[in-house]
Amino acid sequence: MILNNEKSVPLSRLQPGEAARIFGFDAEASLEPFFLRLLEVGFLPGERIEVLNHSPFGGDAISVQVMEGVYAIRVSEARRIQVVREVP
């Protein structure tokens, strides 16, 4: 699903401990096999996602929890996933 709205931000902008709902992916992401794999494991629009950690020292990974799974994805991939922050 390719969407964008004024409240959505890239997943890469969330800090550890922040949660959001997946809103969609950018247009180019939907054509890549990696993003199809993300859909298969539960990165679906509407699902809750929480950022657990960023790699130390400017590394290129973010760990996130979606459903019951914990995944590490690259920052470049996280930039292509649009989310809407949850209101505390």
N, C-alpha and C positions, 0 to 999 in steps of 0.2 A: 504494500500500500504506500503510495507516494503522496504525502500531504505536507502542508506547512500552514501555520497560522501565527498570529502575532504573539501568542503566549508560548509557543514552542521554542525550545533552545536545543542545541546539540548536547548529547549526553556527556561529551567531553568537558562541558562547563560546570557540571555538578561536582561538588566537593564530597569527600568521604562522609558518610552518614546521611547524605541527602537522598531522598526518594522521589520518584516521579512515575508517571504512566507513559508507556511508549506510545508515541503519536504516529510515527511513520518513519520512512527512510527517504533519503534524497533520491533523485531520479536515476543517477548513475549506479547507486548501490544495488538497486533492484535487479540489475543485470549480472551481478557477480555471484559466482558459486558460493563464496563465503557467506553472503547474506542469505542465501537460500538455506544454508546450514543453520544460521541463527534462527530463522523461522522454524525450522524443524525441532530445535531444542527449546522453543518457547518464547523467543523474542517477538511477540505478537502485539499489534496495536491493542492498547487497553490494559496490557499486563503491567503490573507494578515492577519497578526495577530500582534497586538501591546500590549506590556506589559504596564499596567497602574500602578500597584503598587505591591510591595512585602509586606508581613505581617511585622509589626514592631517587633523588639526584637527577630528576628530569628524565627518567626512563620512559619507555614507550608502551606502557601497559596500564590498564585500569582493571581492577577486579570488581565485578558486579554480581549481584544475586538477582536471579529471575526465577520465579516459582521456588522450587526447592534446590535449584542448581546454582553453583558458583562458577563464574567464567572469567577468564582473563582475555581482554581484547585490546587491540592496539588503539592508541589515541586517534590515529587517522581514521580508523573504523568507527570509533565512538563519535567522531565529528559528523558522521553521516547518518546517525540515528537521532531523530527528533523526539524530544520528550516534553511533557508538561509537568512542571514541578507540582508536588502535592502540597497542599496548604496545611500547615501544622495545626 
